[in-house]
């Protein structure tokens, strides 16, 4: 009998809860309500924050093809260089002795027969090539007589063009991002994660510390390049935690795409600014 009474009390209490819920739901349509997917276990690692090791900087290089050219001019029906022509070539080749190849093209105007102009244009290109060798150039030279390039008389057509092509390789300087603390977003939406790790490595001070904002499992002191970006963006929560670790006068660079599912409210933004101000730290944000 007692057992039946307890069961009746349980059913009655449940029915009262259902009634309260029903009454509450009748009011809810009048209010703007959002179902927030708030999950305290959203961070697999404590506070979505992992202290990682900064690797050694690996310099980045870029290779481009650099082309340059100049022209030397000849007297009428002549294949020999003028003093001005020699000086033009000397100045041009002085800083280009290391180029891989040089193309020399000879031209004439339209006066005279095709055969004569063909030979003259070839002579002009050969004369220039010979002078280049006399000035110390020892790589590949390609010569070609292009014959006439105008129908009639033209001083501009009495020339040879000297064209160089060089594969130019240079080191790309990293952006200036020196700080005491770095917080790098390692969520799945972030691109070029490892490039930014390398940029941090180029700018870090001996005492600099790098934290990643990461919702998946992570162990402190893991090498930053061993992390594979994944998961949701929790950059603001991670930022709040990093501020607690900083001292007055220190700087923090925050790197993220800020692609958070839950953007900051005005209130939260104010609290973060207030906290940074009270800590006496300087914060720079870089949008990736």
C-alpha positions in Angstrom: 0.0 0.0 0.0 2.9 2.4 0.9 4.5 1.5 -2.4 1.4 2.4 -4.3 1.1 5.7 -2.5 4.7 6.6 -3.3 4.1 5.8 -6.9 1.0 8.0 -7.0 3.0 10.9 -5.5 5.7 10.5 -8.1 3.1 10.5 -11.0 1.4 13.6 -9.4 4.7 15.5 -9.1 5.5 14.7 -12.8 2.1 15.9 -13.9 2.7 19.1 -12.0 6.0 19.7 -13.7 4.4 19.0 -17.1 1.7 21.6 -16.2 4.3 24.2 -15.2 6.2 23.6 -18.4 3.1 23.9 -20.5 2.2 27.2 -18.8 5.7 28.5 -19.3 5.6 27.6 -23.0 2.4 29.6 -23.5 4.5 32.7 -22.4 7.6 31.9 -24.5 6.2 32.8 -27.9 6.0 36.4 -26.7 9.8 36.5 -26.0 12.7 36.2 -28.4 14.3 32.9 -27.4 17.4 31.2 -28.8 18.5 27.6 -28.0 22.2 28.0 -27.3 24.3 24.9 -27.6 26.2 25.5 -24.4 28.3 22.6 -23.5 30.8 22.7 -20.6 32.7 19.9 -22.2 33.3 21.8 -25.4 37.0 22.0 -24.6 38.7 18.6 -24.6 41.7 20.3 -23.0 41.4 22.7 -20.0 40.1 26.1 -21.0 40.6 25.4 -24.7 44.2 26.6 -24.1 47.4 24.7 -24.8 50.9 25.9 -24.2 53.0 24.8 -27.1 56.7 24.9 -28.1 57.8 27.4 -30.7 59.9 25.7 -33.4 63.0 27.1 -35.0 62.4 29.6 -37.8 62.6 28.3 -41.3 63.5 31.1 -43.8 61.1 31.4 -46.8 62.4 32.0 -50.3 60.7 33.1 -53.5 62.0 32.6 -57.0 61.1 35.0 -59.8 62.3 35.4 -63.4 63.8 38.8 -63.8 64.2 40.1 -67.3 66.0 43.2 -68.5 67.0 44.6 -71.8 68.8 47.5 -73.6 69.4 48.5 -77.2 72.5 49.8 -79.0 72.3 51.7 -82.3 74.5 51.5 -85.4 75.4 53.9 -88.2 74.0 53.5 -91.7 75.0 50.2 -93.2 77.5 49.6 -90.4 78.0 46.5 -88.2 80.7 48.0 -85.9 79.9 49.5 -82.5 80.0 53.2 -81.8 81.7 54.5 -78.7 78.2 55.3 -77.3 77.2 51.7 -78.1 80.1 50.2 -76.3 79.5 52.3 -73.2 75.8 51.3 -73.2 76.8 47.6 -73.2 79.5 48.1 -70.6 77.1 49.7 -68.1 74.4 47.1 -68.8 76.5 44.0 -68.4 78.5 45.2 -65.4 75.9 44.0 -62.8 74.6 41.1 -64.9 77.7 38.9 -65.4 76.0 36.2 -63.4 72.8 35.9 -65.6 72.2 32.5 -67.1 71.8 33.5 -70.7 71.7 36.6 -73.0 69.7 36.9 -76.2 71.1 39.4 -78.8 68.8 40.3 -81.7 70.1 42.4 -84.7 67.8 44.6 -86.8 68.0 46.8 -89.9 65.7 49.2 -91.6 64.0 48.5 -95.0 66.7 50.1 -97.2 68.6 47.6 -99.3 67.9 44.0 -100.3 66.5 41.4 -97.9 69.7 39.3 -98.3 71.9 42.3 -97.5 69.8 43.3 -94.5 69.8 39.7 -93.2 73.6 39.6 -93.2 73.9 43.0 -91.7 71.5 42.3 -88.9 73.4 39.0 -88.1 76.6 41.0 -88.1 75.2 43.5 -85.6 74.1 40.8 -83.2 77.5 39.0 -83.5 79.4 42.2 -82.9 77.5 42.8 -79.7 78.0 39.2 -78.5 81.7 39.5 -79.1 81.9 42.7 -77.1 79.9 41.1 -74.2 82.6 38.3 -74.1 85.3 40.9 -74.0 83.7 42.4 -70.9 83.8 39.2 -69.0 80.5 37.5 -69.7 81.1 33.7 -70.0 77.6 32.1 -70.0 75.3 31.3 -72.9 74.7 33.9 -75.7 72.1 33.4 -78.3 72.4 35.6 -81.4 69.9 36.1 -84.2 69.7 38.4 -87.3 66.1 39.5 -87.6 66.7 41.5 -90.9 64.5 44.6 -91.6 61.7 45.6 -89.2 60.6 48.7 -91.1 59.6 49.2 -94.7 61.7 52.3 -95.3 64.5 54.3 -93.7 64.5 54.5 -89.8 67.3 55.2 -87.4 65.4 53.3 -84.7 65.6 50.1 -86.7 69.4 50.2 -87.0 70.0 48.4 -83.7 70.6 45.3 -81.6 68.5 44.4 -78.6 70.3 42.7 -75.6 67.9 40.7 -73.4 68.8 38.9 -70.2 66.8 36.4 -68.2 67.7 35.4 -64.7 66.0 33.2 -62.0 66.2 35.5 -59.0 65.8 33.9 -55.6 65.4 36.1 -52.5 64.5 35.6 -48.9 61.0 36.8 -47.9 61.1 38.8 -44.7 58.5 37.9 -42.1 56.1 40.6 -40.8 57.2 42.3 -37.6 55.2 40.6 -34.8 57.4 40.7 -31.7 55.5 40.0 -28.4 55.8 38.5 -25.0 52.7 36.2 -25.6 51.1 34.8 -28.7 47.7 33.3 -28.9 47.1 31.5 -32.2 43.7 30.1 -33.2 44.0 26.4 -34.1 40.4 25.8 -35.0 39.4 24.0 -38.2 38.5 27.2 -40.0 42.0 28.7 -39.8 44.2 28.7 -42.9 48.0 28.7 -43.2 48.4 27.7 -39.5 52.0 26.5 -39.9 53.0 29.6 -41.9 51.9 31.7 -38.9 53.7 29.4 -36.5 56.8 30.1 -38.6 56.2 33.8 -38.5 56.0 33.7 -34.7 59.2 31.7 -34.6 60.9 34.5 -36.6 59.8 37.2 -34.2 59.8 35.5 -30.8 62.0 36.7 -27.9 63.8 34.2 -25.8 61.1 34.6 -23.2 58.1 34.6 -25.5 55.3 32.1 -25.0 52.9 30.6 -27.5 49.4 29.4 -26.7 47.0 27.9 -29.1 43.2 28.1 -28.8 42.2 24.5 -29.4 39.0 22.5 -28.5 40.5 19.1 -29.1 43.0 17.1 -27.0 46.4 18.7 -26.6 49.3 18.3 -24.2 51.3 21.2 -23.0 54.8 21.5 -24.5 53.8 19.9 -27.7 55.6 21.3 -30.7 53.3 23.8 -32.4 53.9 22.3 -35.8 52.6 18.9 -34.6 49.1 20.4 -34.1 46.5 19.9 -36.8 44.0 22.7 -36.8 40.5 21.3 -36.1 37.4 21.9 -34.1 35.4 25.0 -33.2 36.6 28.5 -32.6 36.8 29.4 -28.9 39.3 32.2 -29.3 37.6 34.6 -26.9 37.5 32.2 -24.0 41.2 31.4 -24.6 42.0 35.1 -24.7 40.4 35.6 -21.3 42.6 32.8 -19.8 45.8 34.2 -21.4 45.2 37.6 -19.9 45.3 36.0 -16.4 48.9 34.8 -17.2 50.3 38.2 -18.2 52.0 40.9 -16.2 51.9 44.6 -16.5 53.8 46.0 -19.4 53.7 42.8 -21.5 52.3 42.5 -25.0 50.0 39.9 -26.5 49.4 39.2 -30.2 46.1 37.5 -30.9 46.0 35.7 -34.3 42.6 34.3 -35.4 40.0 34.4 -38.2 37.6 35.2 -35.4 35.1 32.9 -37.0 33.3 32.1 -33.8 29.9 30.5 -33.7 29.1 32.7 -30.7 30.3 36.3 -31.4 31.1 38.6 -28.5 28.2 40.5 -27.0 28.8 44.2 -26.2 29.0 43.3 -22.6 31.6 40.6 -23.2 33.7 42.9 -25.3 33.6 45.5 -22.6 34.7 43.0 -20.0 37.6 41.8 -22.1 38.8 45.4 -22.7 38.4 46.2 -19.1 40.4 43.2 -18.0 43.3 44.0 -20.4 43.3 47.6 -19.2 43.4 46.6 -15.5 46.2 44.2 -16.2 48.1 47.0 -17.9 49.0 44.9 -21.0 49.0 45.8 -24.7 47.0 43.5 -27.1 47.3 43.5 -30.9 44.8 41.5 -33.0 45.7 40.1 -36.4 42.9 38.6 -38.5 44.0 35.6 -40.4 
